């Protein structure tokens, strides 16, 4: 098995120069970098993790934790897409991801204790829960960290412009002639649920629309089943809305299922708008009009914020709000 000494001997460069190339230092010429990397490929060299740690004082590992009420975690299309994009951006710089458990051996540990035990260089938290004590500990710790899908004063944060997204949805439905617009909201213990409901109410007020309290129904934790139950409640209204804005795509799909079970259709009887733009909704019938979250940019921005902290060895508290866009498909019609 090739060693760093073999690479140095083959290329004619010192061990120090070879080490700098392998650890992405910038003070190396392009010529030296190319020659060393060509030798690495040719000789099949792989640095051991312990050697890298001794050389760079880093573990080259980033801890990942999901904190959300539905227990879906990586199975949720939005979360999986964000983490996949985050992963692509940190892998380019040699980092691996460690998905957290609160159990080490047979002993229960907090996420913070787990990450300290593993010696991670930084932490990314995907979290929609407001005031979660585990997240608060992670954010206040001295380990570089970034939280996705939640604003945080104790850490860097990346989240979509949820309020504006709701305004886009309402404005679009009004432009089609709708005035009786209902909202299937997310749970109000969740950051995105609060933000999207606030955006809906602000848009309704701005447009001087009169909306019955019965037109706002809690869909819970952004699940398909939550959307089904919320739509059942909306259908019990004596005067039904002509349009429904759901705070998540899965809830929107659940609402469409309930509409069909009652012998009604979309968009003929109800116009529906979702939020997220998860991949599956492009292939539903009708294809769902929705508010797109830019998961590529969310993942990339979160990665850059965390890597900056790791490289500078300094905890930072920066909040970045990512723009959203309306994606018009087939689930809405003019009236």
N, C-alpha and C positions, 0 to 999 in steps of 0.2 A: 504493500500500500504506500503510495507516494506521500512524502512529508513536505513541510514548508522548506526544509533544507534542500530537498531534491529540486523543488521549483527554483530556488535561488541558484543552485548549481547549473541548471539547464539554461536559465535566462542570463546568467552573469550579473544579476542584480543582487544587492545585499538582502539579508533576511528582513531588515527594517523596511526596505522599499517594497518587498513582496507582501509583508504584513499590512502595509498601508493600502496597497491595492486591494487586498482581500477584505479589508474593513472599510472600504469606500472613503478613504481620506482624499481630500481635494488637492493636496500639495504633491501630486505625482504627475509626470508628463503623460500625455496621451500615448506616446510611443511606448513608454515603460508599462503603462496599464494594459495596452493591447498585447504586448509580448508576454507579460505575466499571465493574462487571462487565456491566451492561446495555449500556454504550457499547462495551465490548470485543466483545460478541456482535454488536451492530448494525453495527459498523464492520469486523468481521472482522480484529481485531488479533491478531497472533502475535509475541511477543517473540523476537528471535534468540537463539540459545544464547550467542553471544559477549557480547551485551549483558547477559544474565542473569548470566554469569560475572563481568563487570566490576562489576555492581551488588552481587551477593551473595557474591562470592569462593568460589562453589561451581561444580562442573561439572554438578550435578544428574544425576549418573550413578552407578549402583551396579553394581559388578562381580559377576558370578556365575560360579562354577566348580563342576564336578562332579568328585569324586575317588572312584572306585569301581572294583572289580576286573573286573566283568562287562562293562564297556564299553557298558552300556545307556544310562546318563545319562538324558536327558529322555524317552526312550522308555519308561522304567519308569513304570507308572501312579502309584505312590506319589510318586516324585520330581516328575513333571509336575504332579500335583495340589498338592503343597506349594508349588512355585515359582509356579504360577498364583495361589494365594491370597496369597503374598508379594507378587507383582507388583501385584495389585489394591490392596493396602494402601499400597504406596509410591507408586503412580501418583496416588493421591488428593492427594499432597503435591508432585506435579510431577516425580518422578524417573523416569528411563528405566533399563532394564537393559542391561548390556553383558556378553555371554557370552564368556568368556575363551578365547583360544587361546594356546599357548605359542610361537607363531611371529609375529613382526612383520616384514613384508617377507620377506627371505630369512634372517633372523637368529633363531636359537633364543633364547627368553627364558623365564625362570621366570614363573609366574603373578604373583608379586609384582612383578617387573620390568615385566610387561605392564600391571598396574594402575597402577603409578607413572607409566609412560609415558602412559597414558590420563588420568591425573589424576582417578580416581574418588573420590567422597566417602566410600564405604564398600564393604565386600565381604561377600557372603554365600557361604558354602561349604557345599555338600551333600556330606557325606562319611561313609562307614561304615568306612573303613580306619583301623586303629589305627597310631599312630606313623609316619604318612606324612611324609617330610621336607618336601615342598612345602607341606603344610597347616601344619606346625609354623612355617615361615617366615612364612606369612600371619598366623597367630595371634599371633606375637611382634612383628610389625611395628606401627608406631604408627598405621596406618590403622584407623579403626573397622571392626569385623568381628563377624560372628555365624556360628556353624557349626550346621548342622542334621543331626540323626541321629548325633551324636557328642558326648560330654562332653569339655570342654576347659578346662584351667586357665588358658590364656593368652588366652582370648577368651570372649565371651558364647556360650552354647550352648542349643539347644532340642532336646529329644529325648523320645520316648515312654517311658512306664514299661514297658519291655520285660520286666523280671523279673516284675512283677505280672501282666502279660498272660499269661505262661506259667503262672503259678499259677492264673489264671482258667480257662485251657484245661483244665488237669489236674483242678481241682476240679469242673468241669462234667462231664467224662467219668466221674469217680468217682461223681458224683451219679446217673449213668445206669446204674451197676452195673459199670462197667469197672474191672478191676484189672490187666490186661495191656496197658499203654499204651506205645507206642513213640514215639520223637521223631526227626523228620528235622530235623537242626540246620543252621544256617547256618555258613559257613566261620568258623573260630576266629581268623582274622586280621581279622575285621570286628567292630566294636563291638556291633552288634545281634545277631550270631551268638553272641558270648560272653554277652551279657546274657540272651538268651532261653534258652540252654542252662542257665545258672546258675539261672534261675527254674524251669525244668523239674525240675532235680535237687533244688532246695530244696523244691518242692512234693511230690515223690515221697518225700523224707525226712520231711517234716512229716506225711504221711499214713501213714507206716510201710509203704509198699509195697516189694516186692522186685522190682526190674527188672533183667533180664539186660543185660550190656554190649552184647550183639548187638542190643538194642532201641534203641540210640542210633546213628544212621547220619548221616554227614556228607553233606549235600545240596549243598555247595559254595556258589556265589554267588547263591543265591536264584532260580534259574532253573527253568523248566518241565522241562528235560532233567535237571537235578540231582535234582528230585523223582522223575522216572521211574527213574533209576538207584538212588536210595536205596530206593525201594519194591521194586525187584527184589531187593535185598539182604535186605530184611525178609521177603520171601516165601520165601527160602531157609531160614529158621529152621524147625527141626523142629516147634517149638511156636510158632505164629504169634500175634502180638498181636491183640486184638479192636478196638483203637483206635489211631489214629496222630495225633499232633499235629505238624504241619509249621510250621517257623518263618517261613514266608512263603506267601502265597496261591498264587503261581505254582508253588511246589514241591508244594503240596497238590493242585493241578490235575494236575500231572505224575504224582503218586502215584495219583490216581483213574484216569488213563489206563492206567497199568500194571496196576492191579487189574482193570480191564475186559478188558484183553488176555489175562489169565489166566483168563477166564471167571467172574470173581467180580464182586460188585457192592457199591455204597455206597448206603445204610448197612447193608444186610442182612448182609454178611460183614465189613465194616470200617466203623467210625465214623471220620470225618475232621474235624479242626479245623485251620484255617489262621490266618494272622496278617497283617493289613494292612487288609482290607476294600476291596480294589480294586474298581472299579465292575463289571467283567465278571462277577464271581462271583455277582452277584445274578440272573444270567440263565442260569447253568449248570444242568444237571440231574444230580444234585440241586443246589439252591442251597447254597452252602458256608457252614457255621457257621464263624465266624472271630472274631478279636480286632480290633476297629476302632481304627485310629489316627485321631485327630482332625486331619486335614490342614488344615482351615480354621483351627483354633486354632494349630497349629504355624506355619503361614505368617504369621498375624497377629501372633503373639508374636515371631517372628523379626524381622518388619518393625519392630515397636515398639521392640525392644531396639536395633536398628541405628539407627533414626531418633533415638532418645534420645542415642546417642553422637555422631551427626553434629551435632545441634542444640546439645549441650553442649560439643562439641569436646573430648571426653574419652573415652579408651578405658576400657571397663568389662569386668569378668569376672563375669558372672552366669549361672548354670545354671538352666534351667527345665525341669522334668520334666512332661510333658503326660499327663493321665490317659487310660487306655484302657478300652474296654468290650467285653463279650462280646455278639456278635450271633448269636442262635440261628436257624438255618434248618433245612435238611432233610438234612444229611449225617451226622447222628448218630442213634442209636436206643438205647432202653433194652434191657438184656439181663438 
